Amino acid sequence: MTTGAKAHIGGDGWTALAGAVTMTTALASTLAALPAMGQEGPAGQLQVERTFDIPAQALTTALVAFGQQSGIQVTVDGALVRDLSTAAVRGTMTNEQALRRLLAGTGLTYGLDGATIAIQRAAQQTSDGLVELGPVRVEADATGRFGDLPPEPGGFKADYQATATKIPLALRDTPQAISVVTRESIESRQALNLQTALETAGNITPGATGGGGTFAGNGFRGPFFLLRGQFLDADRDIRADGFAIASDALFDLAAIERVEVVKGPSGFYGQGSLGGFINLVRKKPQPDFMASAAVQAGSFDTYRGEVDLTGALTEDETIRGRIIGSYEDAGSFVDGIESDRAMASPSLEAYVGEKTRVLVQTLFQREEFVPNFGIPLIQNGNINEIPNISRSLLIGVPSREKSEAEVFDTTVRIDREIGDRWLASLLLQTSNSARDLINENYGYGIAANGNTQIYAISYAFDHERWAGELRLDGTVDAFGREHKVLFGLERNTRKDELVGGGYTLGIANIYAGNFASVGAGSSRNITPFIDQDTRSDNSAAYGLAVLNLTDKTKLLANIRFDRADQKQVNNLTGAIAKKTNQAWTMRFGITQELTENVSFYATYAESFNPVFNVSRSGILDPETGTGYEYGLKSEWFDDRLAANLSIYRQDLDNRPIFDPTNNFPLERFFVSAGRHRTDGIEIELAGEPYPGFTVAAAATWMKNRFIDPDDNNFGLRADDSIDHQFSLYANYELQSGPLQGLGIGASVFNVGKRAHIAGFLGGTQNYTPGYTRTDLHLSYNGFSGWDLGLQVRNVTDEVYIENSRSGGAQNYFGAPRSVLFRAKKSF
């Protein structure tokens, strides 16, 4: 039983990957031969993007390296920089961004001095109260061309976002909580998957249907998450550059520049969760030649390699290319569990004349794996306890026939500048993904004596996405001030096919481990008990304005209209269900700068989320929600450290829950719940407050309940929700001496108990205990162009459940003490 996905994607995936590697070799020779073109004069040169690799060191030698890598002549009085040091500067950014980062915290600034850049003291106040100013400082534009984000300075702290507003806006000016996981954070913490990357984001919880964490293997579906206690739709609330993608074949992180987590109602994107959504921002072609290769090796026979190559393909830099490739061969601490994943992502950017840009990005990925469905937990009162088994025990027998997941995604963006103040953009996406899942022998449920029922199943998921969006954004003058506006039209289609079936094989005992005694199933012998097609055709219009009310006050307002036409076909019975939903959603937010370092914000927003859950009378009404949020956003230590606080309330109506009158397992109907309320507090820190010291921390507290007395789940917490979470990453890199470039750090993750609504009929609550995990990190970048890293995960070897679904299966141990080594070479 298959989905037919190979007909969509192309069956010979490994040949496609080999072609991508060949393309990489050809591009490397082309890119290396083409010199980058600069802009005339120091002012113009400051705005040129370059790729920097300047280790933490004395400021004197760092400025020499800056001059060599930027091509800008820098003059400085040696007495000014004597005994000063600076943090590392790595990544692609403008020359000005790099210079500002080098000088941050030193008390120095820079200005134009003829044909050179002069380093000088920052403005000082004299004894008579006057301010002495040096040469005028050249400031970078707050918005990149064609709607791009301005270059970021690197590190764990981000300054801008474009996900929540679809136009670049400083995070301080965005009236909504947004967590940004930067590329440096992903690499420094050696995140192998999205779940690990998001561990420092705060208030986001992995769902167990997506498998376990690092080294635990793949599960029933792709990655699955809750945000602020609200379920994220696996086919809609994980996005790539704003487009919805299906998580059954989620992109390898090698193709991702950063991850932006928008918290709170996502009504500006139309259909979406009240909790928010996750946006994967992909790497784009760059004008300067850059190449890197990385290898990783770790416990449980885990090996990984990455290549990344970008640069201009023509001498005038009007055509740029990038190709990214990765291959991962991963084992697991669970016996017999393994996976192989290969990814290739070429992209091309072309400037047509002075006013038009075309960006084309593609990604192909293929994975083969033996699935792990986790373990059952023993219910003791309302607590789910871990049975007395080894973490390496697979509850079942490894499948002989491997499961597969594939994705082929293409996006096109065409930007056209209209005059000096307007930009028209056309965005197009086509995405096809599939997951063929086979588990020939796995256990579900557990009796007091350890007996478990053994099943064989086969499921096939096929997803097809088409989307188009037309935007017009620009600036207008009103009341003596400049304001930003955005208007847009959207149209998209989502088609999903699901075929699945299974049967029982017999009874085995988890303590005896006699799973093979009942035999193994085969996908060829399974008769489907579910075969359905769903389709959603969606159209929308929206508008947004960012109004500068005063020099320190901004008002954000947006309104959106959505229409969703839904259709579900049961191919086994011939039953067809249809529903059309329409909704207006709004968001209003205000930011007020209180001091130079601190801003206050407040927001009201709405969500609209059509569902495909079916009641006895047809498809349920869509979820609708409202969110209220206020908080503080601040920057300290010369803007090197961001510290944010948010307090929120979210009310959700019509959440689908199992119909308590079901004759289970013959019936699995749903009903719409009454109001569910969530109140929470979030605190986040990220940045480099002192040269060499990097920190990222998040602490969240959340209370949620069904508050409608007529609900079967009245008074209960939402399924899989967590009452508190805490994460801390801290690392210090030596700035001088013989061990300069050596970094030493640690991570601590504390997760509270997880709530579950027991059984398929609901009405009762149970809990899976929380845990604390500690990781250690070592790094070294003292060799030119090299970054080396060693991680010891779960250093105390704690035994705990990392991902939990409650009850019968899909509860996953966290990995035992394990190591992961990474070496990256930049050229």
Sequence and secondary structure as in RCSB ss.txt:
>XXXX:A:sequence
MTTGAKAHIGGDGWTALAGAVTMTTALASTLAALPAMGQEGPAGQLQVERTFDIPAQALTTALVAFGQQSGIQVT
VDGALVRDLSTAAVRGTMTNEQALRRLLAGTGLTYGLDGATIAIQRAAQQTSDGLVELGPVRVEADATGRFGDLP
PEPGGFKADYQATATKIPLALRDTPQAISVVTRESIESRQALNLQTALETAGNITPGATGGGGTFAGNGFRGPFF
LLRGQFLDADRDIRADGFAIASDALFDLAAIERVEVVKGPSGFYGQGSLGGFINLVRKKPQPDFMASAAVQAGSF
DTYRGEVDLTGALTEDETIRGRIIGSYEDAGSFVDGIESDRAMASPSLEAYVGEKTRVLVQTLFQREEFVPNFGI
PLIQNGNINEIPNISRSLLIGVPSREKSEAEVFDTTVRIDREIGDRWLASLLLQTSNSARDLINENYGYGIAANG
NTQIYAISYAFDHERWAGELRLDGTVDAFGREHKVLFGLERNTRKDELVGGGYTLGIANIYAGNFASVGAGSSRN
ITPFIDQDTRSDNSAAYGLAVLNLTDKTKLLANIRFDRADQKQVNNLTGAIAKKTNQAWTMRFGITQELTENVSF
YATYAESFNPVFNVSRSGILDPETGTGYEYGLKSEWFDDRLAANLSIYRQDLDNRPIFDPTNNFPLERFFVSAGR
HRTDGIEIELAGEPYPGFTVAAAATWMKNRFIDPDDNNFGLRADDSIDHQFSLYANYELQSGPLQGLGIGASVFN
VGKRAHIAGFLGGTQNYTPGYTRTDLHLSYNGFSGWDLGLQVRNVTDEVYIENSRSGGAQNYFGAPRSVLFRAKK
SF
>XXXX:A:secstr
   SHHHHH S HHHHHHHHHHHHHHHHHHHHTS     SHHHHHHTSEEEEEE SEEHHHHHHHHHHHH   EE
  HHHHTT EE  EEEEEEHHHHHHHHHTTTTEEEEEETTEEEEEE  EE TTS EE  S      SS GGG   
    SS   EE TTTSS EEGGG SS EEEE HHHHHHTT  SHHHHGGGTSSEEE GGGB STTS B SSS  E
EETTEE  TTTSEEETTEE  GGG   GGGEEEEEEEES  GGGSB  SSEEEEEEE    SS EEEEEEEEETT
TEEEEEEEEEEESSTTS EEEEEEEEEEEE  SSTT  EEEEEEEEEEEEEETTTEEEEEEEEEEEEEE     B
  EEETTEEE  S  TT  SB   SS EEEEEEEEEEEEEEEETTTEEEEEEEEEEEEEEEEEEEEEEE   TTS
EEEEEEEEEEEEEEEEEEEEEEEEEEEETTEEEEEEEEEEEEEEEEEEEEEEEEEEEEETTTT GGGG    GGG
  EEEEEEEEEEEEEEEEEEEEE SSSEEEEEEEEEEEEEEEEEETTT  EEEEEEEEEEEEEEEEEE SSSEEE
EEEEEEEEE    EETTEE   EEEEEEEEEEEEEETTTTEEEEEEEEEEEEE  EEE TT  TTT   EEE   
EEEEEEEEEEEEEEETTEEEEEEEEEEEEEE  TTSTTTT   TT BSEEEEEEEEEE  SSTTTTEEEEEEEEE
E  EEEE TTT   EEEE  EEEEEEEEEE  STTEEEEEEEESTT    EEE   TTS BEE   SEEEEEEEE
E 
